[in-house]
Amino acid sequence: MSKLKLLVSHREFPREVIDKLSEKFDVQIINKLMIESTKQDLLDNIPGKFGLLFSYSTVVDEDVVAAAGPSLRVVSTTSMGYESVDTSALKKRGIVLGNSTLVTADRVAELTIGLLIATARNLMTTNQQMKSGNYPISSRIGQGLANSVVGIIGCGNIGISVAGMLRGFKLSELLYTSRKPKPAVECLGGKYVLVDDLVRLSDFIILTSVLVPETKFIINKDRLALMKSNAVIINVGRGQLIDQDALIDALRNKYIRGAGLDVMTPEPLPLDNPLMEMENVVLLPHIAGRNTVEASVEKAQLAADNILAVANNQPVPCQVEL
């Protein structure tokens, strides 16, 4: 009996993951680096495939899904987000979408807390001053988390993990917004509120949401205007959750205190972007879910397990609701 056919979108997946998949599937790997793999590569190679294993920026749209034909039953990404996927094209054909949120949540939450503290306490500027030989007496005194109000926008697995890690910081209040109330956050003392109330009341605003049409620019000029002057924004979700031009204006004019961004628009950010020069901004190169030794293997393994589960008619460990 011939094996089901699986397409892998680039050659950078861990060898042990590919070996495991090869036991079940006839695996075809596009022999390019992740950043080199294109939509045309998918169109040329996906016809007749049962599944597709891919990463963050791979475009899986109507054209790709149609090119695969009726054999395509599952696509799975090593990323948490799936904004490059046409979910309606999958839904109407009954194709399963898997991601890696379950193994990524704690890693992203850890970095989120680190980025929050680094931004709130002005650690990066102080570090630069010290390394340049200047005793670090910064004009920007930091602010602490104790007795503050923290708001989390988007309480999926990552938001819940962040909420859990914040328990030890003696917050005055923990607010959150999501598609619906989350008992897991309520048990941690979280209060479900509307987005406008969250941005108005919070000292620290953390974005962990996925990017979908409803969340694009969820932080815009109007909501920035509602924020406290001491507000700090942390974004580990996706760059387009924030209207970046409006954010730059708010930071430049000190309408808010600062921002810590692991994601931005575009990526990588051009060197002449105003955010690069701002003392009240901490920037990271989209590493929240991947800059640990374990992360790349764990994410790839879960994405592969999603595909194996569909092939074996078993529950999918990390399935996206379409």
ABEGO torsion letter per residue (X at the ends): XBBBBBBBABAABBAAAAAAAAAABBBBBBBBBAAABBAAAAAAAABGBABBBBBAABBBBAAAAAAAEAABABBBBABABAAABBAAAAAAAGBBBBBAAAAAAAAAAAAAAAAAAAAAAGAAAAAAAAAAGBBBBBABBBBBABGBBBBBBGBBAAAAAAAAAAAAAGBABBBBBBABBBAAAAAAGBBBBBAAAAAAABABBBBABBBBAAABGABBAAAAAABBAABBBBBABBAAABBAAAAAAAAAAGABABBBBABBOBOBBBAABAAAABAABBBBBGAAAAABAAAAAAAAAAAAAAAAAAAAGBBBABBBBX
